[in-house]
Each structure stands twice: as structure tokens, then as C-alpha cells.
Amino acid sequence: MEASQSREPWNKGKLVGQKPPLKPKDIWAIRIHLQNEHQVRDLAMFNLAIDSKLRGCDLVNLHVRDVTHGNQILPRAMVVQRKTQRPVQFELTEPTRSAVSAWIEMANLKPEHYLFPSRLAKSPHVSTRQYARIVHQWVAAIGLDSTVYGTHTMRRTKATLIYKRTKNLRAVQLLLGHTKLESTVRYLGIEVDDALEISEQTEI
């Protein structure tokens, strides 16, 4: 009985709730850091995470053939999400294609290989837990509080930017592969964000 009373709650000392997206200046700061440190794999992973808006489990499960055709990096790719079993498309911007191409060449990866193979013999690709640690390293490297950010930060970043620029919720829903519009609203936290924005613009 005493042991159960002394057990700490799982979330003690942790920030729970939605992980915030990165701001454009944070994205560029991380890119510059990774370029300066010559972290070729991490730059490819970071750029692809931002562009694809994939969940961590889908990102680490990508094969080289998912983003390439012959020796070319595809400008647009499609994968089936593990969680929903629904296909989702995403664009690979020029910086991402360049970074992914450099990583494939450096690692000498073949089409059938995982895009981000693990350095551990027991795992064929980087695990979701390892990916989460890598994300924390990225944000900490530019002076952000790593406890505030996580893998869903990567998934939310471009989606949030697209919504703020277009206010097209349906487009963001498709890009995230959500089955319900309500899920996209909750995921982006846009009702709260819009309310705060209106509040800031309202003078008393």
C-alpha cells in the first residue's frame, strides 16, 4: 500500500499536451546548425520530416524507393500511413531533395534499403524512440527547451504554416491524412490560436 502511494505520476516534471510547431527562424537555425556540423543524415531527416508531415513511425519506416525513381529524388511522394492505412501525399522541396540525395549517396543506400537505417544490429531502421531523441537534440542545439518539443512538432510545423497562410483547413486535413476535419482542428489547436489572434488585434 505504501509503495503505491509513493509512486510518482508518469507525467511528473514533464510538459504534457500538444507540442508546439517550430517557427520559420527555428527551422533555419536547425538547418544551418546541421549543415555546419556536417550532419548529412540528420539534415536529410529534418528536412524530410518538415516536408512530409509524417508521424515518426512512418518517417523512420521509409525506404529509399519511397522517395526516389531511378537516381532521381521524387518531387512528390506517397506513403500509406501505418495508423490509418490511408495513403498520404507530400511534396519534397528542392532543399529536401538535395539533402536526401546527399545522404543516399554518402550512405550508399539502394532502393530496397531503409532510408534511415539503424546503427544497431537488432534494428533495421532508426526507431521511433531514437528519432524522438534526435529531435530533442536538434531543438536543444539552437537553444530551445527540448522538453517542450517532440516528434509531433515536426509533423505540425509545415501544416501550421500552411494553415496560417491559407486558412484552408481542408487542404491541411488532406496533407496530414486525417479522416475527420475535427481531428485537424484539434491537432493544430487553431480554435485557440485564432481566438488569441483576434484578442491581440482587439483594442480596448
N, C-alpha and C positions, 0 to 999 in steps of 0.2 A: 504493500500500500504506500509506504514511504517513497519507494523507488518511482512509482507512477506520479506522485505528487512533485517530485524533484525534477522530473523530465522536462527539458526545455522545449517550448514550442518550436516547430520546424522553421518558422519564419522569424525567430528572434534575431534581431540585428540585421535583417535583410529588408530591402525595399521591395514590396510586392505591388502588383498591378501592371498596367501597360508600360512597356519600355518605350521611352521617347525616341523619335526618329533623329537622325543626325541632321544638322544644319549644313547648308552648302559649304560654309567655311570649314566645318569639321571634316567633310568628305575630302576637300582639297588638302587639308592638313595631314590626314592619314595617308593619302596618295603620295604626297611629297615625302613624308617620313619613310614609307616603304620603298620608294624609288631611291632615296638617299642611302638607305640601308641595304640596297640591292636584294631585297626580299622578293624574288621573282614569283615564287608560288603564292605568297600572301597577297601580292598586288593583283594577280590574276583572280584569286579567290575573292578579294574585297570588291573589285570592280564587277565581277560576275554576280556576287551577292546583291549588290546595289541594283544592277540592271535587271536581274531575273526576278527579284522579289520572291524567291523561293523560300519555303521553310528549310530549316537547317538539314532535316532528314533527306530532303530532295536534292539540296545543293551538294552534299557530300556523296550522294549516290549517282551523280552524273558520270557518264562515260565520255570519253573523247569523241566518239561518234555522235553523241547528242548535240554537239556544238560545231561539228566540222562536216565538210563534204570534200573528200579528197584531201588536198593540202590547204584548203581554204577554211577560214573560220566563218561560220554562217552569220549573216546579219540578223537573222531571226531564227529562233529555235522553239521547239515544242516538247514538253515532257508531260507524262502522266503523273499526277500527284499521288503520293502514297496514301495520304489521309483520306482523300475523297475519291480516288481512282478516276478523276476527271482530268482531261488534258488542259494545259495552260500554255499560252504562247508568251514569249518575251523577246525584246529586241536586244541585240548586243551592239552597243555603241562602238565607235572607232577605237577609243582608248581601251575598251574592254577586249575587243578583238586583238589588238596589238599585244596586250598583256597576256592573254590566254595563249596566243601563238608563241610568244617568247617562252612561256612556261612549258608548253608541249615540246618545243624544240630542245630546251635545256634538259628536261627530264626524259627525253627520248621516248615519249609515250606513243603507243599505237592505238588505232581506232577502238579496239576492244578493251583497252585499259580504262581503269577508273581515272577520272580527270585529276583527282586529288588522292593518290594512293597513300596509304599509311606507311610510316617508317617502322611500324611494329609488325612482326611476322604473323601475329594472330589475327590481325585485322586487315582486310583487303583495301579499305579506304579510310580516310580520316573519319573518326567517329563524331557523332553529334556533340558528345561531351568535350572532345578535343577542339571541335570547331567553336564551341562556346568559350573555351579558354583563350583561343586565338583572338576572338572578337574582343574579349576583355583586355588583351594585350594591346590591340590596336587603339582602343579608346584611351587607355592609360598612357600610351606613348605620346599622346598630344595633350596630356594634362587634364583629361576629363575623369570624372569619378566612375570607375569601372563597375561599381555596384549598381549604378543607375541604368546602365545599358546592357543589352544582351543580344541574342541571335535575332529576336523579333525586331530589334532596332534596325537591322539590315533589311528585313522584309518590309518594314513600314516606311523606310526613308523615301524612296522614289515614289511610292504610292501616295504618300502625304504631299510631296512636292507637286505631283501631277494634279491632285485634287485642289490644292490651293491655287494653282494657276488656271485650272479649267472649270472647277466646281462640277465636273462631270462624274457623278458618283457611280453611274452605270459602267463607265469605262474602267474605273478603278476596280469595281467588282470583278469585271472580266479579267483584268490584269492579275488580280490576286487569286482568281479561281474560286471565289466564294460562291456557294449555291444560293445564298439569300442576301438580299440587299441590306437587311438588318444587321447581318454579320459584319459587313463592310463599315456600316455606320459605327457599330460598337468598336470594331478593330482600330479604326482611325481616330476614334474619340472626337469626331467632327462636331457633334452637337455641343460639346463642352467648349471646343476651340472656337466655334462660331459665336457662341454666347459671350465668350471672353473678348473676342474681337469687336463685337457690337458694343460691349460695355466700354471698351477702351476708346471707341470712337464717339461715345455719347458724352457730351459735356453737360455739366450741371451748373 
